[in-house]
Amino acid sequence: MRTCILAIACLAVQPAAWPDGLWKCGDVFTDQPTAAAGRRCMPATATAVVVASPRIASAAPSRSSSRVEPVTQDGRDREARDILLNELAETRDRRTALLASEKSTPPAAFAAELRRLDSDIDGLRREIDRRPKETQ
């Protein structure tokens, strides 16, 4: 079981934050021991507290059910590549339009937008290069 450790080191760092000190009343930490009526309250010390977290069931499918047919995967790869190629074409068109409007755009804004578009184009090219090439 995984556990999380919560250190109450802040007692040593900021003692003024709790003028009456920090109290442990059962499983609860508080700065007002009188509010925890019916619980046995003791001054808390600067020690670590272990909090157990519930185990979460894995939602991952079994390996055999996660496989797809090669034809299906090829189709997905083609679609992904087409989307990237369309984005690349649109980004190049926006860059061309920006270059055409250079004189009407403030220099700082023009330079920043041009750098961003060039960076987008480089990123799209890298992503396209990572994709499987079309096989026909």
C-alpha positions as a printed NumPy array, in Angstrom:
array([[  0.   ,   0.   ,   0.   ],
       [  1.358,   3.368,  -0.945],
       [  1.71 ,   5.886,   1.823],
       [  2.184,   9.578,   1.878],
       [  4.258,  11.182,   4.586],
       [  3.15 ,  14.557,   5.839],
       [  5.788,  16.233,   7.928],
       [  4.65 ,  18.693,  10.518],
       [  7.906,  20.568,  10.351],
       [  6.08 ,  23.861,  10.246],
       [  5.794,  23.689,  14.036],
       [  9.465,  24.512,  14.265],
       [  9.312,  27.095,  11.489],
       [  6.217,  29.082,  12.465],
       [  5.322,  28.568,  16.111],
       [  3.513,  31.933,  16.139],
       [  0.942,  30.599,  13.671],
       [ -0.644,  28.593,  16.512],
       [ -0.624,  30.736,  19.632],
       [ -2.09 ,  27.894,  21.709],
       [  0.035,  25.306,  19.938],
       [ -1.036,  22.448,  17.717],
       [ -3.1  ,  19.672,  19.267],
       [ -3.831,  16.15 ,  18.172],
       [ -7.379,  15.179,  19.057],
       [ -7.829,  11.551,  18.042],
       [ -6.941,  11.496,  14.35 ],
       [ -7.459,  15.228,  13.862],
       [ -4.907,  18.027,  14.209],
       [ -6.266,  21.369,  15.417],
       [ -5.223,  24.629,  17.04 ],
       [ -8.42 ,  24.699,  19.132],
       [ -8.505,  21.694,  21.47 ],
       [-11.718,  22.882,  23.134],
       [-13.598,  22.599,  19.806],
       [-12.886,  18.856,  19.731],
       [-15.271,  18.034,  22.55 ],
       [-15.299,  14.42 ,  23.659],
       [-11.899,  13.644,  22.167],
       [ -8.706,  13.182,  24.042],
       [ -6.423,  16.029,  22.94 ],
       [ -2.665,  16.012,  23.376],
       [ -0.073,  18.565,  22.263],
       [  1.254,  17.573,  18.844],
       [  4.962,  17.185,  18.403],
       [  6.991,  17.859,  15.286],
       [  6.923,  14.313,  13.973],
       [  6.006,  12.744,  10.688],
       [  2.485,  11.515,  10.144],
       [  1.833,   8.55 ,   7.847],
       [ -1.377,   8.77 ,   5.87 ],
       [ -2.522,   5.656,   4.057],
       [ -4.013,   6.163,   0.621],
       [ -6.471,   3.709,  -0.905],
       [ -5.236,   1.544,  -3.755],
       [ -6.834,   2.503,  -7.025],
       [ -7.663,  -0.327,  -9.373],
       [ -5.864,  -0.145, -12.677],
       [ -8.1  ,   0.844, -15.56 ],
       [ -5.586,  -0.337, -18.148],
       [ -6.989,  -2.962, -20.49 ],
       [ -5.278,  -6.276, -20.798],
       [ -2.504,  -6.455, -23.368],
       [ -4.433,  -8.721, -25.719],
       [ -7.45 ,  -6.396, -25.883],
       [ -5.341,  -3.29 , -26.546],
       [ -4.04 ,  -4.573, -29.888],
       [ -5.626,  -3.29 , -33.067],
       [ -5.537,  -4.764, -36.507],
       [ -2.673,  -3.507, -38.711],
       [ -5.155,  -2.201, -41.282],
       [ -6.938,  -0.18 , -38.592],
       [ -3.646,   1.207, -37.265],
       [ -2.516,   2.131, -40.782],
       [ -5.754,   4.071, -41.223],
       [ -5.222,   5.897, -37.944],
       [ -1.635,   6.705, -38.888],
       [ -2.771,   8.069, -42.266],
       [ -5.433,  10.24 , -40.606],
       [ -2.959,  11.591, -38.061],
       [ -0.431,  12.369, -40.802],
       [ -3.115,  14.102, -42.906],
       [ -4.136,  16.246, -39.928],
       [ -0.524,  17.275, -39.343],
       [ -0.006,  18.052, -43.035],
       [ -3.165,  20.206, -43.048],
       [ -1.985,  22.07 , -39.936],
       [  1.405,  22.62 , -41.557],
       [ -0.209,  24.039, -44.707],
       [ -2.45 ,  26.365, -42.65 ],
       [  0.504,  27.566, -40.572],
       [  2.54 ,  28.25 , -43.709],
       [ -0.428,  30.215, -45.132],
       [ -0.631,  32.285, -41.915],
       [  3.13 ,  32.95 , -42.164],
       [  2.765,  34.076, -45.785],
       [ -0.115,  36.385, -44.832],
       [  1.939,  37.809, -41.969],
       [  4.872,  38.521, -44.283],
       [  2.484,  40.306, -46.672],
       [  1.234,  42.536, -43.835],
       [  4.698,  43.304, -42.449],
       [  4.432,  47.06 , -43.023],
       [  1.088,  47.357, -41.232],
       [  2.148,  45.312, -38.198],
       [  4.16 ,  46.81 , -35.313],
       [  7.766,  45.533, -35.519],
       [  7.803,  43.834, -32.096],
       [  4.487,  42.086, -32.684],
       [  5.56 ,  41.099, -36.184],
       [  8.826,  39.582, -34.98 ],
       [  7.151,  37.708, -32.127],
       [  4.427,  36.28 , -34.372],
       [  6.956,  35.318, -37.04 ],
       [  9.1  ,  33.476, -34.448],
       [  6.025,  31.674, -33.128],
       [  4.898,  30.606, -36.593],
       [  8.414,  29.436, -37.508],
       [  8.548,  27.459, -34.277],
       [  5.14 ,  25.919, -35.028],
       [  6.285,  24.955, -38.523],
       [  9.456,  23.338, -37.145],
       [  7.443,  21.41 , -34.554],
       [  4.932,  20.178, -37.12 ],
       [  7.757,  19.045, -39.41 ],
       [  9.353,  17.099, -36.541],
       [  6.03 ,  15.467, -35.687],
       [  5.392,  14.536, -39.31 ],
       [  8.869,  13.018, -39.54 ],
       [  8.119,  10.85 , -36.47 ],
       [  5.002,   9.414, -38.056],
       [  5.157,   6.239, -40.14 ],
       [  5.433,   6.991, -43.841],
       [  2.434,   6.118, -45.963],
       [  2.564,   2.649, -47.449],
       [  0.406,   1.904, -50.445]])
